[in-house]
């Protein structure tokens, strides 16, 4: 068999990185639950026609087929594809289970997704997402849109990224699609959706090309394009952005509605964590199903890689002929976030294994004794393993050093009691497995 080679875009973290990932996931999960979101997991596959509802092209979807084809008629399922995000599966789940759900329904979902795009730093073909959504039947109160950034801020604020100024590690850029569409209508554009798509490309192609694109796709005059770009230049970390918008002299009822909703988001964010949110009127989120507040999250120091957490308000994604379930949600690209941090060596773990104590082995005949000590320590919540061989104690200590295990336990013999050694300091003390306790900082690996 030839030597295996990695497959591009499918990351496999080493154990220390995996421990960091679990630490981050635990923090995200705890925060989601603190805000009352309940866990959900949906199937990995969806019918292809459902996956393409959001407008993505089929080249992003990995199709599923059996080695022995039976044909669609044999199953009645049609073409299946791996989901490329968690929004479409969640919308389908809500429609299928609406009669058994309590609304507003708050769920979080942490799962793998697959996307057929070109791999690059921070972008993968297989990656982990952590989503939250709040959906209601018929109508969804706008105060939920103001709550979403607070959840993400709390989930990511504790990451030990080491900001020198002690500030938040993220900035959430927020905007409102009603504000944008109302403004574009107010300046006389007849195709505000085309204008949204054009302005959403501002960071990628620059103002000159956006001006040309506005003229080409939205029929904008030079004056209208200039007004759209002036709106996109407005940004503020507080509700003062609204005064700058009004100063442009454009009026429209939808614009007023969007302004009021975005002001509420900023007021809530400033009260919760000043600096967490910035009203940035360049942010449009090009997907057509967004209808209200939209979010994009920048990791400080890594802004060039784009958003690591995005989402927004939607009114028609979870709907059919009989029911409508508007919602608001956001997704953290966990693998994207960690990939960037791992690449910069910005996150480390204190040891490469969970083990806190290695129980030494005097001889193979005494392995049952060492096993009993290890069992006693584990019952008290202390991660413990027994030495793999009865080598000289010096070799067993070096084994622990190589793996980062801080303590070695020496079983007593000939009337001498057990002792435990801190191999970092060299301190060695008498100990009993039903009493001894390591310092809290040593009990589990720490991330920093």
N, C-alpha and C positions, 0 to 999 in steps of 0.2 A: 504494500500500500504506500502510495506517495505521501509526502508530508502535507498535511492540510494547510490551506492558506485562508486568511481571514476574508470574509465577505464584506465588501464596503457598505457602510451605512447601517450595520447591525452590531452595535457596541456590546462588548462583554467586559464588564468591569472586573478588575482584580478584587480579591477579598477586602482589602482596606477601603477601596472605593465603594464597594458594595455596602460596607458598614456605614460609610458616610451617607450613601443613598438612603439606607434604612432610617438613619437619624433624621434626615430631611423629611422623608415620608411620614415618620411618626409625628414630627412637629406639625406638618401640614394637616394630617388626619386629626390630631388633637384640636387644632384651631377650628377646623370645619365643624367638629362636633360641639365645640364650645358655643358656636353660633347656631346650633340646632339643626345642622344638616345630617341626614341619615344616609348610611352607605347603600350603594347600589352597584351591581355589576351586570352588564348586559352581554349578550353573546358577541363573539368576535366577528361574525359574518352578517351581512345584510343583503337583500336582493339588490342587484346592480341599479335598477331604476330608482330605488330609494336612496342609494348612496349618491346619485347624481342630481338629487333634488336641489341641492344648494348651488348648482351651476358649475362645479369643478369638471374638468375634462376627464375622460375615462383613463387617460394615461397615468393618472395619479393612483388608480385603484389596482390592487393586486387581486386577480380573479382566482377563484377556488375551483379545482376540478379533480376528479378521481383518476387514478392511473388507469383503471378499467372504466371507460366511459359507458354510462347507461343512457345518456340523453335526457333532455328536460322532461320528456313525457313520462319517464320512469319515476320521477320524483315529484313532479309538479311544482318544483321550487324555482325554475328558471335559472338565470345566471347569478351566482353568489360571489361577493367580493369581501375582502377583509376591510373592516371599517378604518377610515383614515382620520377620523376624529370621533369624539364621543357625543357630539350634539345630535346628529341624525339618529343614532341608536336610541338616545334618550327621548327624542321627540316621538319616535315610533313606540317606545315603551309607554309613554304617557297616554297615547291614543289607545293602545291595546288594553291598558289597565285602569283607565280613568274611573271606572265604576268602583274600584277598590282603593283608590287613593284619597287621602284627606288633603284638601286644598286650603291655603297655598301649600304646595308640595315642595319641600326643600330636600335636595339630595346632593350627595357628593359621590364622585366616581373616580377611582384611581386604577387605570388599566393601560395595557399596551395598545398602541395603534400602529398602523402600517401605511406608508405613503411612498409612492413610486416617484421620488424626485432625486435630483443629483445630490449625492452626499457632499457635505463640506463642513467646516468647523461649526459646531452648534446645530447642524441639520442632519437628520438621520432618516433611514428608511423604516426602522423599527424603533419606537420610542415610547416613553411613559408619559401620560398626561394625568393631571389631577384637576378635575372639573367640579364646579358647583353651579347649580341652577335653582331658581325659584320660579315655579309656574303656578298660575291660578286659572280658574275657569272664567271665561268671558272677559274679565278685566283684571289687570294687575296694577296695584297702587304704585305710583312713581317713587315712593320712599324706599322701595326695594332696590332701585337703581342706585340710591345713595349709600346703601348698606354694603354692596358688593366690594367696593374698594377697601373698606375697613377690614374685611375678612382677609383679603390678599395681603394687605399691609401687616396685619398681625401674624399671618402665617410665615412671611418672609423676613419680617423685621429682625427676628432673632438669629438669622444666619450669621455665623461667626466669620464674616468676610474680612473683618479688620479695617473698617473705615477709620482713617486717621483722625477725622473730625468728630467721630462718634455719631454721625448722622445716620439716617435711614439708608439701607443698601439699595433701595429701589425708588423710582418715581413713577407714578401712574399718570399717564397722559389721558385726559378725558375730553370728550366732545359730545355733541348731540346731533343725531341725524335730522331731527326736526328743525333745529337751528339752521343747519346747512341748507336743507331743502327749502325752508321758508325764506332764507336770504336769497337763494338763487331765483326763486319765484319773484321775490321783491324787486330784483334788478331786471326782471323781464325775461329770464330764460324759460323756455317751454319744455326743456328736457333736463330737469334737475338731477335725475339719476345719472345721466351721462356726465354732467358736471362733477358729481360726486366721484365718479370713477377717475376722471381726469385729475382732480385735485389730490386724490389719494396717491397719485404717482409723483407728487411734488418732490419728495426727498430723493427719489430714484432718478428722475430725469431733469429736474430743475425748472425754474419759472418760465423760461423762454419756450421750452417744449410743451409745458402745461398750457401756456397761452395758445399755442398752435393747436393743441389737442382740444381745448375748449371750443375753439372756432370750428374745428373739423367735426367733432362729435356732438357738441351741444349748441352749435350755431351762435356762439357768443361773439359780440362785437368787441373791439379793443377796449371800450369803456367797461363793458360787462366783465371781461376777463380781468381787467385791472381791479375791479371791485372784488371779484372772487379771490384774487391773490392778496388783496389788502385784508380781507377777512382771515385768510390762512396765516397771516403774520401775527395775529393776536394770540398772546399767551400770558397767563397770570396764575400765581399759586393761590389766588383767593377770588372772591366774587367780583373784583374790580374789572374783570374782563368784560362784563356786561356793559359797562359804561363805554368801553372802547368799541364794542359792536354797535351800540346805539349812535355813537358819534359818526358812524359811516352813513347815517341818514336813510337807511333802508327799513321799510316797514312791511309786515305781513303777519297775519294771525298765527301761522305755524311757527314763524320765527320767534314770536313772543312766548309761545308755549315751550319751545325748546330752550330759550333763554332761562325761563323760570325753573325748568327741570335741572338744567346744568348748574344754576346758582345754588339750588338745594344740595346737589352733590358736593360742591365745593364747600359750602357752609358746614355740612356734616363732616367732611374730611378735615377741615381746619380745626374743628372742635375736638376731633378724635386724635389726630396726629398731624400737627402743622408740617407742611412740606411733603406730605405723602402724595397729594394729588396736584396736578397742574392742568388748568384748562388750556388745551392746545388745539386751536381751531384748524390746524392742518390735518388732524387725525380724522379720517373718514371711514376706515374699515370698508374695503371695496365690496364685500359680500352684500347682495341686494336684500337679504332678509332682515338686516338690522333696521330698526325703526325708531330708536330713541338714543339713550346714552350709549356711547362706545368707549372701550378702554384699551390702552396699550401700555405695557409696563417695561420700563427701561431699567436694566441693572447698571448701577453706577460704575463707571469705568469700562463698561462693555457696550456702550451705546451703539457702536458701529455694527454690532451684530443684530440689531433690531430688537423687537419685543420678545420677552420671555413669558408673558402672560397677557392674553387678549380675550376680548369678548364684547358683549353688549346686550341691548334690549331687542327682543324680537316679538312680533305679534302674530305671525302667520305660519311659523315653521311647524308647530304642533297643532295642526288643524285639518279637518276634513269637512264633508258636506254637512255633518250634524253637530260638530262641536269645534270650539276654538279655545286654545290654551296659551295665552300670551306668557312670555317668560323673560327672564334676564339671567345671564350666566357669564362665567369667565373660566378660562382654562390656564393652568400653569404648565408650561412645557418643562417637566421635571428633568428629562434626559438632556434637553437643550441647555437648561440652566447649569446642570452639573458638568456637562461636557465642556462648557466654557470655563468653569471654575477649575476643573481638573487640568485642562490644558494650560492654565496660568499657575498651576500649583497653589491655588488660593485657599484650598481646604485640605486639611490634614487630619489624621486620626492618631491618637496617642499610642496605639499598638496595633499590630496587624491581625490579631486574633482576639476573640472575646475573653479568653482565659485569663483569670486573675491569679490563680494558684496552680502550680505544678506540684503534684505529690510525688516525691522521689521514691525510687524503688531500690531497696537494699539488695534484693534477690528475687528471682522469679517465684520462689517458694513463698515469699511474703507479699505477693501481689494481692491476695484477698484482703490483707490488712490495709494496704494502700487504697484498695477499692472502697473499703468501709469508711476510711477517712474522707475520701472524695465524695462519697454519698452523703455523709453528714454535712459537709460544707455546702453541697448543692442544695440540700433540703433547706438550708438557711439563705438561699439565694446568692451564693458565691460561685461564679463560674470557675469550674475546676476540671483538670484532666490529670490522668496518671501518666507518669513517664513511660514512653514506649518500650524502654529496655532497661535492664539492670546494669547499666554501664557505671563507670566510676562517677562519684558524685560531681566531680569537676565537669565531666562531659554532660551530665544532666543539667547542671547550672548553665553551661554554654548553650544547650538546647533551648532553655527558657530565655536566655538573653537574645538569641537569634530571632525568636518569635515575639519578643517584647513582653513576655510574661513577667510581672514584677515580683512575684513571691514564689519561693520553693519551700515545700513542707517536708520536713524530715521526720518520719515515724520513729518513735522511741524504741529502745531495746535494752535488755539487761538492767531493768529498774530505772532507766533514764527516760524521762517523759518526752513527748513530741516537741519539736522546735520549728519555727518558721523564720525564713531568712528573706529580708528585703535585699534582693541582689543588686539594687542600684546603690544603696548606701552601705551595704555590708552588715547592717544591724541584724542580729539574730536573737530571738527571744523564745522563752517557753510558751507553749500554746496548747489549747485543747480545741478539737474541731467543733464542739458544741457551744463554745464561748467566743473564740477569737473572731475579730471582725476587722477587715481592712479599712483604711480611710475611704470615705465615700468617693473621693476623686479617683481612687484606684479600682473601685468595684467593677466598673464597666469602662470600655474605651471612651475617651472624650474627643469631640470634634472641635477643631480650632483653626 
